[in-house]
Amino acid sequence: MILDLFDMHSVVIQFQYNEAFLLWDRAGAITKRLATIWPETKIREVVPNQQAITGPGFQILTGLNQSLITLRGARSLHSSRVTQVSETFEVWREMLELKQIKRISARTIFTRKFAGLLEANKFLFDLNVVRWPTEKVFDQPAETPRNGVEVAFRFESDTAFTILRFRAEETRFEMELDADFFDEPLKKSLCRVYIDFDRGNLGAVDASKLNVTDWLKGYVHVLRRDIPKVID
């Protein structure tokens, strides 16, 4: 299983619904209840149409017509996290008096580090999801450390969608520091291959019947069951 070669980087879970104007009246009560679900909560942003709280490995955004849960780290979809997500949705459903969920989706990103882009690109080529030219094209060389690959598969029906993306990327970080303490700027680069899995429902779902725990379990099951059919 290719996912066993990768680390889970982050998960973003999204709920969309019609304007929940009760947010303006109940923002404080909602935040207080969410803080009991998510330890070490800190307030990040409070504006009329959304409130954002954050803590170790998570960020929760409660919005007028959509809410987001962002989780980071290898245990982002561990059973304990899934329980917290489910309890958070129950707070929104009750306090915002949600009747329908127009969309529920989750986007999970997996990463694997490589020594450089050449190695990262080779890993993608070996998956046989793209054909890379073996000679100079567009007046550009076929092999340089700055070349890159990005591939996306999209599957969509009337009721659901799935997007599966692969890409190799180099991220560079540079910071100027106090010259009295550091002779040179701080520089670092990170080369990674990303697997990006985005899946959700299209069309309204009865909020009272939505079991978020079961939905997320199904999400993970479909990912692990079908990704080998695409690339293995």
PyMOL commands that set and color helices and strands:
alter all, ss='L'
color gray80, all
select helices_A, chain A and resi 2-5+23-37+79-95+117-125+207-209+212-231
alter helices_A, ss='H'
color red, helices_A
select strands_A, chain A and resi 7-16+42-47+50-55+58-63+66-72+100-101+103-114+150-156+160-175+186-201+205-206
alter strands_A, ss='S'
color yellow, strands_A
deselect
rebuild
show_as cartoon
